[in-house]
Amino acid sequence: MQRQRVHGKLVRTYSRDYPQPMTRHCFKCGEEWTLPNAPGRRDECEGCKTDFRCCRNCVHFDIIVAHQCRERRAEPVDEKDRANYCEYFDFVRRNFKKIDPSQGEISREEAAKDTLRKLLGD
């Protein structure tokens, strides 16, 4: 793990797997959220008009666990890509990976295999 200065702030970077720094961005199109505070319920992406304050942009979002949320105290949300009033929302920092909508979500297993193939040069 390394630290790199981006937009005047130190951010974590992982030189082996992730050459670019982790950012807070739209899960759908990758538009970066540049303001220092968390987005409000009505804030939306300028690129694709998707809500920023939604489960898919949250640290606690995980497709494997119950209700797709690792925060056990949070109330279940039906629409994960729409704005909601969750008290536990925390904007996740990650690297943007474009997903082809026709193929759906990439499983963790497939993502791990892709990373291994890139590492080994296959």
N, C-alpha and C positions, 0 to 999 in steps of 0.2 A: 504494500500500500504506500502510495506517495501522496504528497500534497502539492497542488498546483494552483496558481493564482488565476482566477477567471472572473472578469468583470469586477476586479478589485477585491475579491473574496477568496480565501483559501478553501479549496474543495478537495475531497478525496478522489484519487485516481488509482486505477490498478493497471500498471504498465503491461502486464502479461496478457490479460484478457480484454481490458477496456482501454484503448489508447486515448479516448476522449473523456473529459471529466463528466461526472454524474450531474445531471441537471433536473430541475423540476419542470416538467413539460406535459403537454396534452398527450394522453394515451393513444389517441386516434391518428393525429397528423404530425406530432412532434414539435408543435409550436411551443417555444420556451416561455415559462412564467418568470418574468424578470423582477417583479416587485418583491421587497423583502418580507412582507407579511403573507399570511395564507389567503387564498381567494375567498371571496364572499359567495353566498348562495347564488347570486345572479350573475357572477362573472363567467364569461364564456370565452372560448378560444376564438381569436380573430380569424384564424385560418379556416376552421371547419365548423364553427358555431356550436361546438360541443361544450357542455358545462364543465368547468374546471373542478368544482367542488362536488365530486362524485366518487363512488366507491372505487372505481377503476384507477383513480389517481391517488388513492390513500395507501399509507404504509401498511395498514392492517388487511388490505385486500389479498386474498389467497384462494385460488379456485379449488383447492383440495379440501379445505376445512368446511365445517358446517356453516351454512348461510354465506359462504365465501368471505368470511371475516374472522381474523384472529383475535379481535377484541371481544371477549366474552360478554361484556356488559352492554354492548351496543345492541340496539333494536334491529331486527332483520329488515333489510331493504330489498324490495322486489326488483327494481330497475337499477342495475349497477352502473349504468352509464348516464344516468340523469341526476340532476342536483337533488340533494336531500338535506335534512336538518341534523345530521349525525353530530353529536357532541365530541366524538373521538377522532374526527378527521385530522389527519396530519399528512401534508403533501409529501409524497415519496420523491426521493432523489434517485434517479436511475439513468441508464443509457437508453436512448430511443432505438427501438427495433421495429421497423416497418413490418406489419403483418398483412399478408394477402387475404382479403376478406373471403375469397372463394375457398381457401384452405382452412379457414377458421383459426382458432388459437393453436399455438405451437406448445406441445406438452413439455414439461420439464425434462423428460427423458430425451426427446428430440433435440431440445436446445443444448443439453449436455453433450449429446453425440456430435452435434454441429461444432461445438467448441473444441471437442477432442479432435475432430477431423482437421479443423483449422490449425490446431497446435501441432499435429503430426504431419501436416502438409498433404493430406489425402484429398 
